[in-house]
Amino acid sequence: MAICVTASSGLALSAPTFGTYAGLAVIGPTNGNTAGALFKSSSSGSLSGAVYLPTGAITVSSSASLGGGSSACLMLIGSQISVTSSSAVGSTCTGLGGAGTGGGGVLVQ
């Protein structure tokens, strides 16, 4: 796992707003390594920006909650994204083609 948040832990990350990595909160391997992210067991997190794990799976399970926070945009980019077992993912993204006024999700393959 590139990142693992479990057991009632909290996480708060914000992506930089300028520079080479602007908008990227978490960057994973791009060389074929399948390291991914796991959020589970009532963990909660506030992430603003993109979680970029292009060759790894992103899993939100077991009542975990992951969101972009108030007026923040959360984007999950992975080889597979799973949200299961009473978990929730929320985001407010505006200005993205097809994303509307926020509150909804857009699946892109």
C-alpha positions, -999 to 999 in steps of 0.1 A, spaced: 0 0 0 12 35 -8 -12 49 18 -33 31 45 -57 49 69 -76 27 93 -93 23 127 -110 56 135 -79 76 124 -82 110 108 -64 124 78 -62 160 65 -43 167 33 -44 196 9 -26 197 -24 -3 225 -32 -20 253 -53 11 261 -74 42 245 -87 50 212 -104 26 192 -82 -2 217 -80 -35 199 -74 -19 166 -64 -25 156 -28 -11 121 -31 12 108 -59 18 71 -63 42 51 -84 38 53 -122 63 27 -131 39 -3 -130 42 -8 -92 6 -16 -81 8 2 -47 -26 16 -38 -46 33 -11 -69 18 16 -93 38 38 -113 15 62 -128 7 96 -145 40 104 -115 61 93 -122 96 81 -103 119 59 -104 153 44 -84 155 11 -83 184 -12 -68 176 -46 -61 145 -65 -52 111 -52 -31 99 -82 -23 62 -81 -26 53 -118 -15 17 -115 -29 10 -80 -64 3 -66 -81 28 -43 -104 12 -17 -128 29 7 -146 3 29 -160 -7 63 -178 26 71 -149 48 61 -156 84 51 -135 103 26 -143 138 14 -129 170 0 -142 192 28 -161 224 24 -157 239 -11 -128 215 -19 -124 192 -48 -114 155 -43 -105 134 -73 -96 97 -71 -74 84 -100 -65 47 -98 -66 15 -118 -97 5 -98 -118 24 -73 -141 6 -48 -165 21 -23 -182 -6 -3 -197 -15 31 -215 17 42 -186 39 32 -189 74 17 -169 96 -6 -179 132 -12 -165 161 -31 -174 196 -44 -157 201 -77 -167 230 -99 -154 240 -133 -147 205 -145 -163 194 -177 -193 172 -170 -190 177 -132 -219 201 -130 -222 222 -99 -206 197 -75 -220 171 -52 -220 145 -78 -195 121 -92 -181 116 -127 -167 82 -137 -141 83 -165 -125 52 -179 
